């Protein structure tokens, strides 16, 4: 991989765009190939289901996940020590019979969590910002389900994956001057580097964004906010239909700047490299756990349920990480939940 990166860095910009586009074909297939459309159609139907359906769905998915998790070295031992079997889970509240998994225990030997090593797996790496990076395996079917849920989010807000979009990425795209972006031609995507978002490059970024005419902008809120502030300062009209932000906490002043600059809504969503259940913003501006992706418990340090509006830890159980099951995983992210109906 390092050798390929060296070759890529030596190529002229035109050939780098071809490389990015060829990689884009592979990316498109892993995300949107196979039965992606079937999964999307299913999730479009489940979005407005009632509480009874949700509870039955989650219970069935939980039991399915537990049976798969038994194949892993870690969970086989953990279930035996807890004296719990998948068939002991009769209701969603029975999830509390299962032990809580700490990030430290996951990091100690992540390979002991793997249930499958085949070529249908994709590999993801966490950043390691709070410790040792993790290597998480996800089967391609689960990954496509996550992509289908994110596509449902876009459709909810009047856009879709096929629209022209700018994506800010946390990677060094190029070492060449004055061209801090590359094109994924097949994905209708302009990939922009966050590492070169300096005031000295302001005019270059704005000029390219205007020229590209994106219908969607997505990326870190801090990065999108920089582009937004530049657009306000220079009176630049970019006008996408929607902006999607993730990976960082969206601050109120960032939302205000972005919406003022681009004249559209900012849509916030939460996920993780580990594959935590998705939490996405609906058309009314409220955040919702996507029940199809897993279960989120809001627990105090002593393991008791937190009250509404109380900042507390999220303990997540992910239905879409069957190759690396995460069951009652204390992900070390803090949230506040509401008991009001949207």
N, C-alpha and C positions, 0 to 999 in steps of 0.2 A: 504493500500500500504506500509506504514511504517513497519507494522508487517511482511509482506512478505519479505521485504528487510532484516529485522533482521534474519529471518529464512534462507534466501539465504546466508547471510554472515557467518552463522554457518556451512554450508554444506561443505564437502570436495570438492576439485577442480573437480573431475570427475562428481559429482552430479550437481555442478554449470554449467558445460558444457552441461549437459542434460537439465537443466532449460533454458539456453540461446538458445539451439537448439529448444526446444518446443516453446519458445517465437518467435523464427525465423519462425516457421510454420505459426503462426498468422500474423507475419509481411509480409511473402510472400503472404498470401491471401489478406491482405488489400492493398498491393501494386500491385500485379500482377494477382489477381483473376478476376472473372467476365468477362467483355468484354475488359480487358486490351489489348489483342492481336489485337482486332478490332480497338481500339484507336491507337495503335502503327502503324498498317498498314495505317490508315488514315493520320497520321502525317508524315509518310515516303513519302506519296504522296504530301502533301501540302508544304513540305520543300522548293521546288524550284519554287513555284507558282509566277506569275507576280504581279505587283503592283495593277492592277485592281481587281484580285481575292482577294488579301490581304485586300484592302479597303472594298470590299463588305462583306467579312467574318467578319472583325472587326466591321463593322456597325451592322450587324445582331446580333453578340454576345453582343454588347453593349446594343442594344435595349432589348434583352432577359434578360440581367443582370438587367437593370433598372426596368423591369416589376416585376422581383423577389424581387428586393430591396424595392419596394413599400410595401411589406408585413411587413417590419421591422418598428418598432416605430420611429427610427431615420430618415430614409429616407422618410417615409410618411410625416413627419413634414418638413423636409428639402426641399423636392420637392414643397410642398405647399408654403413655404416661398419664394422660388425662382421663383414661378410661372411657373414651368416647368413640363411637363408630358413626359413619354417615347415616345409618338407619335410625340412630338415636335422635336425629334432628327432625322433629315433627312440626315445629312452628318456627317462625323467624326469631322469636325470643330465645329459642334454644341455642342460638349462635353464641350466647354467653357461656355455654358449657365448654367452648373451645378456648385454648390459651391465646393471649395477646402476643403478637410477634413484634419484637423490637427491631429497629434498624441495625443495631449492633449485632444481633443474632443473625440477621440476614447477611450482613457483611462478612461474618466469620467464615462462612462456607456457602456461598450462594449456589455452588454446583450441587449441593445436597438437596436443593429445592427443585432442581430440574426433573421433569417427568418425561421429557422426550428430546432426543438429540438429532432427529432426522432433518432432511433438507427442506422441509416445509416450515422451518423456523427462520425468523428474522432475529437479528441481534441488535440490542440497543444498549448504550452506555450512559449511565448517569454522570453528571458533571463532577461529583465528588466534592462539591463546595463545602459540605459539612463533614467530610471525612474521606474514606477510601471509595473510589468510584466503583459502581456495580455494573456487572454485565448481565442483562436480563434477556432471556429468550422468549419470544412470542411467536406462536404459530400464525401462519399467514391468514388463516380464516378469522382468528380473533382480531388481528390487525385490521382486516377489511371491515369487520363489524365496527371497530372504533372509527374508521374513516367514514362509514355510513352514518354513524351518529353525528359526526362533525358536518357531513353534507346535509343532514336533516336540519342542523342549526343554520346553515347558510340559506337553505330553502325557506326556512321560517322567516328570515330577514330579507327575502326577495332577491337573493343572488344564488350562484352555483359555482362549482369548481371549474367549469369550462370558460368562465369569464376572464378577461385579461386582469392579471393581478401582480402586484408588487409584494415580494416577501423579503423582510429583513431577517437575515440569518446571523448567528453567532459564529461565523467561520471567516477566516481570511480568504477572500475570493481571489485576490490578485496582488502581486507585488508591483504591478505596473502603475504608473502615475496617470491621473486624470480619467480613469475608467474603473470605477469601484463597483461594477455590476456585471452580470453575465445573463444571457438569455437561455431559458429553457423553451425552445420554440414549440415543441410538441405539447408542452403543458401550459402554453400561453402565460408564461411566468417570467417576470423580471426579478432576478435574485440580487439584492443589494446588501453590501457589507455593512455591519454595524461598527466595525473597527475604524472606518475612515470617516465617520460622521463628525468631522471637525468644521469649525466655522470657515476655515480656509477653503473647504471643498463645497461650501453652501451652494454657490451658483451652479456647480456641476451637477449636484444631486437634484436641485430644483429643475434645471433645464431638462434633464433626462426624464424625470417624473412627469413633467408637462408633455414632453414629446411622446411618451409611452401611452398616456391617457388611460390609466388603470381604472377598472370598474370596482376593484376590491384592493384594499391594502391590508396586510397582515404582518404581525411580528410582535416584538417586545414593546410594551407601552412606552418605555423610556426612549426607544429608537424612533417610533412613530411620532412621539411628542416633539423630538428635535426637528423632524421634517415639518411638523405642523407649525412650530414656532417660526421657522424660517419662512414658511409660506405666508404667515401673518405679517412678518416684518417686511417682506418684499411685495406683498399684495398679489401673490401668485395663485392662480386658479387651477386646482388639480381635480377636484370634484368627483371622487369615487362614489359609488352607491352605498358602500358600507366599509367599516374598518373593524377588523377582528384582532384582539390582543390577548396574549396569554404569556405564561412563564414567569411573570412578575406580578406583584400587586398593582392594580390600576389605581392611581391616586386621583382624587377629585379634580385637582387642578390640571392633571394630564387629560382627563376626559373632557374638561371644559375647553382646553386648547385645541384638542383634536377635532371636536365637533364644530368649534368656531372656524377653524382653518378649512375643513373639508366639507362643511355643510351637510353632514350625514351622521347617523348614529354610530357610537362606538359599542361594539359587542364584545363582552368579556367572557372568557371561559377558562376553566381550570382542568389540568390533567397532570401527568407526570411521566418521566421516562420509565419509571417502574410499572406504569400502567394503572394508576389509581382510577377509580370510577370518575367519569366525566361530570363536571358541574358547568352548566352553560346558562347564558342569559337569554331569557325569553323576550318576546316582542313587547312585553310590559315592563322590561327593565329589571326583572327579578331573576335571581340565580336559583337553578334547580338541579338536584342530583338526577342524572340520567339513570333511572332505576334499572334499565336494561344492562348497564355496564357494571353494576355492583351495589354494595351496601355501604353506607357511611354511618358510623356510630360517632356521637359527640360525647366524649367521656372526660371526666376529671382525672387527675393524677391517681386518685384512689380507686378508679375503675367504675365509679357511680355515674349515672347519666347526668349530663349537664342540663341546666335550665335554658329555656329560650333566651336569647340575647346575652348569654354568658360566653365570653371568649374561652375556648377550650380546644383540646386536641382532637383531631380526626383519627379514627381507627377505621381502616378501610378493608373491605373484602372485594376482590376484583374478579368478576366473572370472565373477563377477557384477557386473562394471563395464565392460561391453563398449562403452558409449558414451564412457567415459573410461578406456581400458585402463591398468591399473597392473601392469606386468610387472617382477618383481625390484625392487620398490619398497622402499627403506630408509625405513621409516615412522617411525623414531626412537623406537620403543618398545622397552624392554628386557624380556627374559623369560629364564626358566630352563626347559629341557626335561628330561624324564625318559625313560630308555630301558626302564623297567620296564613290564610289561604290566598293564593294569587288570583 
